Amino acid sequence: MHTKQRPVIEDVLASRYPSTPMVVIWSPEQKVIDERRLWVRVLKSQKRLGLPFATEDIAAYERVLSTVNLASIREREIRLRQDVKARIEEFNALASLYARRKLQLIHEAFTSRDLTDNIEQAQVRASLLLLRDRTVAVLARLGMRSQEFQLLAMTGRSHNMPGQVTTLGKRFATFAEELLIALDRLEHLIARYPLRGIKGAMGTQQDMLDLLGSAENVAALEADIREHLGFPAALQSTGQVYPRSLDLEVASVLAQLAAAPANFALMVRLMAGHQLLHEGFGSDQTGSTAMPHKLNARTCERIRALKVILNGYLAMAAEISGEQWLEGDVSCSAVRRIVLPGVCMALDGIFQAFLTVLDEMEVFPGMITAELNRFLPFLSSTRLLMAGLKAGMGREQAHAIIKRHAVGVLRRGQLSGFIDALAADPDYPLGSDQIQALVETPVHGLAHEHVDRVSARIADITDRYPDAAAYVPEEIL
């Protein structure tokens, strides 16, 4: 059958954002090869369990494992309107050509989901392992940055308003701890993520039982396939398809992993707007075609965009969860074709961008200190509040007095007058020298200890995965 040549539209997500290994996992060619390897493994297992397959016939299939012609498979699918049947025909035809006789051995006692669900789960698991390694690399960089700036005092903000003194190192440690929580959830998912297994048309394994003759043989085949695909366990009772709530869990975990990078990216964008740092800027890089001075945080903006995309995939996964008709249907098929690779590639793209920023970003300590000094009297307002309490004041009274003078100098536009105004208030018990001593030196509580605690946890992880910790991201567009 000849069909009109279709124009090829670039997959923007796959071509621009994730790393090469992630794209390989989800490439159409690799999926065909993975399916064929599964078929061959089943043939070998069935032969060991008593089916009369010739060794040379199995070898014929093995010889053409990597001969992939997507256009030919597509033509078969147009005719058959069934994608798995098209790939069965193609593999049989290639093996028959090599063997010089007709072979139709694969897919015996299988249903389509015995092939596709298991391979898609294998792709998911491979992606989860890769993303675990990416997470470790990010944590390693965050740990180094948090130590580098452990004592760099800066203006801490809540509601984006100056609040108290913190350190830049603590900010890095805070993002790292958020990522540590998500990593723990990811590792638990990897450890228990179950394979669907070879369950047949209704999940009863009836066809394989008829073919192999005993429950023991069926169990042996499934164990062999589980080992081949690298899974720690298989589902014990499922229908034709595995529960799509598993896809939702995968998307949910990956969305949680993206939260720390997204929060970090927002920090960079906000701080860059005050010239406190920038995300890194190449010598030939252009920030704005119109305004030459601008150093736009475009990579951090990319992280935000990819987080939005990832959240969209999460919503799609939620839609197909709990919508499974009895033993199964394929209304989820088109959604899963987009969601499963998409959610993995989106997060990998986030990590590629995040690692690039962590490696290339530049901090401006002088600008950070200048901002801190500007707001320092107000950043110490809670110290003045605590001092008032220790001197016998009621909390609400002390709070009201300090607030009145702080707001007053802001309205007058004379920030330096705050200390004098407070010291002159007869209802506040501290004198000018005492107030000055509390506000003139920035203190940041136990922020430095928080950095050390998080850094120790990161060190435990990087010691477990040293190769992953040393990963260098690919060049981003």
N, C-alpha and C positions, 0 to 999 in steps of 0.2 A: 504494500500500500504506500503510495506516495502522497505526501501532504505538502501544502505550501509552507515554505520556510518562514518560521516565526521570528520576529525581531527579538533579540536578547536584551533584557533590561537588567542593568546591574543591581545586585543586592547591596544597597547602600550600607546596611548594618554590617554585613560580612566583609565588604571590601574596604571599609574605612576604619573600623574601630577595634575589633578583637585581634588577638595574637594569631600567628600562623597555626600553631598547634590546635587551637580551639576551632579554627575554620576547618582544619583537616578532619577533626572528629565528626563534624556535621556536613562535610561535603557529600554530594550525591554519589560520587564515585566510591568514596570510602564506605558509605552505607551499603552499596551493592556488594563490595568485597566482603564486608563483615557478615552480610546475610549468607553469602556463598560459603564462607568459612563455617558458619553454623550448620548449614546443610551438610557439608562434608563431615563435620564432627559427628552429626547425627548418623550419617551413613556408616561411619566407622564403629560407632557405639552399637548400632543395630546389627552390624555384622558380627561383633563380639557376642551379642546376645542371641545369635542363631539364625539371622536372616541370610539368605544365600546370595550375597553380593560378591562379585568378583573383585579381587584386589586391583586388577588392571582397570576396571570400570571406575572405581573410586579415584584411581590415579588420573584418569582422563578428566574428571571434574577438577582435581587439584591443579592440573596443568593450565587450566584456563581461568583460574580464580581471579586474576588481575586483568583479564581482557574485558574491559568495560566499554561498551558503546551505548551511551545514554540516548542517542538519537534512535538507534534501533529498538531499544526498550520502549521508548516513547511511542514509536509507530505501532508496536504490538499492543500497548495499552489503549491507544485510540481505537484499535479494532476490537479488543476484548472488553474494554471498559472495566478493567480490573487490574490494579497495579501489580499485585503479587503474582497473579497468573502470568502477566507479561514478563516478569523477571524469572519465573520458573521456565517458561518457554525459551527464553534467551539462554539461560544457563544450560538447559538440556541440549539446545541446538549447538552451542559451542563445544560441549563435551562430546556430542555425537560426531561432530566434524573432526575432532582430534582422534576419537576412537575408530572412526570410519565405519560406524554402525549406530543405529538409533538407540539412544539411552534416555530412559525416563525414570530414573531411580529416586530422585530427590522428592522431598515433601510428603513421604508416605506416612499416613496417619496424622498428618499435620492439618491445622487450619491456619488461615492467614495470620491470626494473632499469635500463634506459636512462633512465627517468624518475626513479625513487625514489633509486637510489644516487647519481646525479649531484646531485640537489637536496639530499639529506642531506649530501653532501660539501660543497656550497656553504654550507649552514647551518653546518657545522663550521668551514669556513675563515673565514666572517664572524665566528663566535664567537672563533676564535683571534686574529683581528686586534683585536677588541674587548678581549679579555683581555690582549693585548700592551699596549694603551693603559692598561688598568687597572694593569698591572704597573709601567709607567713612572710613573704617578701615585703609586703606593705608594713606589717608589724615591725620587722627589722628596721626599716627606715624611720618609722615613727619613734621607735625606741632611741635611735641615734639622735634624731632631732630633739626629742624631749630632754635628753642628757645635754645636748649642745646648748640649749637655751633654758636649762633648769633654773638658773638664777637671774634671768633677764626679766626684771620687774616691768610690768606694763599696766595700762589701764584695763581693769576688768569691767565688763559691761553685762547688764541684764536689761531686757527690753531695748537693747542697743543704746542704753544710757550709761554714762560712767557710774560705776558702783563702788568697787573696792579694788585694791591692788591684787593682782595675780601675777603669774609668770607665763611667758610664752611656752616654756617647757611643760607647764601643767596643762596648757591647752592641748598640746600634742599628746600628752599622756591621757587626757580625757577622751580624745578620739580613739586612742589605742585601746582603752578599756572597753569602750563601746564595741569595737571590732573583736576584742577577745571574747565577749559574750556571744557574739554571732558565730565566731569560729567554733566555740564549744558546741553550739547547736548543729553546725555543719558536720563536725566530727561524729556526733551522735547519729546523725542521719546516715552518713557513710557507713558506719559500723552496723546499722540494722536495716538498711535499705533492701527490701526483699525483691527477688526476681519473681516474675509471674511463673516461669517454668513452662514445661510442655504439658498443657492441660487439655488440649483438644477443643472441639467445637462448642461444647457447653460447660467446659471445665471439669468434666467427670473423668477424663482420660480413657473413655470407653474405647476409642479407635486404637490407641496405642496398646491398651490391654489386649484387644483382639489380635493385634498384629504380633505382639511379643509373647503372649501366652500366660503371663503371670504378673501379679502385683510387684513381685520382687524385681522382675526385669524392667518394669515401668519405672520403679524407684531408682534403679541403677542408671537408666538412661537419663533421668532428670538430674541425678547427682552429677553425672558426667557433664551435662550441659551447664549446670550451675558452676562447676569448676572451670569449664572452658571460658565462661563469660566473667569469671572472677567475683562472684557474689557470695556473701557469707551465709545466706539463707534464701529459701524460696517460700512463696505463699502456700499455705496448706489447702485453702479452699477459696477458689475464685471462679468466676464465670468465664465467658469467652475472652473478656478483657480484664486487666487488673483494675482495681478501683482508681478512678481518676482523681480521687482525693490525694493520692500519692503525688500526682503532678502539682497539685495545689501546694502540698508541703514543700516540694522542691522550690517552686516559685517564691513561696513565703520566706524560706531560709535565705535565698539569694537576695531577695529584697531587703532583708535585715542586714545582710553583709554590705549592701550598698549604702546603708544609712550613714555610717561613719565617714566614708569618702564624701558623701553629699554634704554633711555638716562641715567637714574640713574645707571643702570647696567654697561654701558660703562664707566661712571665716576669711579665706584668702581674698575673696571678692570684696568683702567689707573693709578689710584692712588695707587692701590695695587702693581703695578709694580715698584713704587718708594718707597715702604714700608711706605706710609703715613697712611694707614689704611688697614684692611682686612674685609671681609664680615662676619666673624664669623667662628670659627673653633673648633669643638668638641674635647674633650680630647683624644678620640680614633680615630679621623678622620685621614685619610691618604690623603695627597695632591698629592703625587707622589710615585709610587711604586719604583722608581729608586733613587729619590733625596729627602732624608728625611726632608730637611729644608723647602721645598716649601709649601706655604699656597695658593694653587690655588683658584681663584675666580670661582669655578665650578658652584655655584648656579646662579651667575650673567651670566655666560656663558649659563646656561639653559634658562634664561630669553631671551637672544638673540635668541637662537634656537627656542623657542616657538613663538617669534615675527615673525621669518621667516615663520614658519608654518601658523600662523594667516594670514600673508600677502598672502600666497598661497591660503587660503580659500577665501580671499577678491577677488583675481583674478578670482577664479572659480565662485563666485557670480556675478561678472561683466559679465562673459561670458553668463550666462543664463538670464541676464536682457536685455530686448528688443528683445528676441528671442521667444516670445510667439505666437504660431500659432492661429490666430483668437480668438475663445473663449477659447482655451487652448489645450495643449497636454502634454505628460509625458516625453518628452526628457530631462526635467530638473530633473526627479525623482532621478536618481542615484546620480547626483551632490548634490541635496539638502539633501539626506540621509547622505552624508558625511559632507557637509558644515555646516549645521545648528547645529548639536551637536558639530562638530569639532571646530568651531569658538568660541563657548561658553566655551567649556572645555579648549581650549588653553589659553584664557584670564584668566580663573579661575586658571589655572596652573601658569600663570605668576604672578598673585596676591598672590598665596600661597608662591611662591618663594620670591617675593618682600617683603612680610610681614616678612618672616623668616629672610631675610637679615637685614631689618630695626630693628628687635628685637635683633639680635645677633651680628651685626657688631661692631667692635672695632676700635676706632680712636686713632692715635698716635700723640698727640699735639706736643711733642718734635721734632719729625721728620718733621712735618708740619712747625714748627717755624724755624728749621734749614734750610729747603729749602727756606723759605721766606727770611731769612737773607742773604743767598747766592745771591739771585737775587734782593735784595731790591733796590740797587741804580738804576738798570735798570727799575724796576717796578715803580719808581718815575719819569721816563723820561717825562711823560705828565705833572707832576707838574712843572718840570723845564721848559717845553715848555710854560706853562701858565704864569710862573713867568717872562720869557723873554718877552712875549707879554705885560704884565703889565708894564714892564720897558721900553717899546717903540720899541721893536724889531718887524720886520715883521715875520709872521708865518713861511714862507718858509725858511727864513734865520735862525731862531732859530732851526727849525726842522733839517736843514742840519748840523748845528754845533754839536748839540747833537748826531745826528746819526753818524757823523764822529768819535767822541771820543768814543762812545759806541762800535762801530764795531772795532775800533782800539785796545782797550784793550782786546777784545775777541780774536783778531788775535795774540796778544802778550801773551795771557794766564795770564794776570794780572788784574783780575776783580777789585781789590781794587784801581787801578790807575785811574778809571774813573773820580772820583771827582776832583782829582788833575789836570788831563788833561783838564777838562772843565773849572776849575777855572783859569788856566793859559792861556786860550784863550782870547786874547784882544778884540775879537768881541762879547764875551758873557758878559753881564753887571753885573752878580752876582759874589761875591767873594766866597772864600772857606767856610767861616762860614755860609753864607747865603745858599749855596748849601747843606752843611752838615745838616743844620736844616730842609731842605725840604725832605731829603732822609733818615735820620737816624731813623725816626719813621714811622711805617706802618700806613697809613690811608686808609679807605675804603669807603669814600664818605657817601652816604645815605643807604648803604647796610643794616644796622641795622633797619632802618625805613621800608625798603622793607619787612624784615622778620616780623615785627609787623603787617604790613597791610595784608599780606597773612595769618598770623596766626589768625587774627581777622575773616577773611572770613572762615577759616577752623573751627573756634569755632562756628560760626553760623550753619554750617552743622552738626557738631557733636552734637550740642544741639538738632537738629531736629531728629537725628538718634543715640541716645546714645547707644542702644544695638549693633548696627552695628559697632560703633566706638570701642567698647570693644572686638571685635572678636579676637580670638587667632587662628592662622593657625594650620592646622593639621601637624603632623610630615611629613617631606618630605623625599623621598628616596635619 
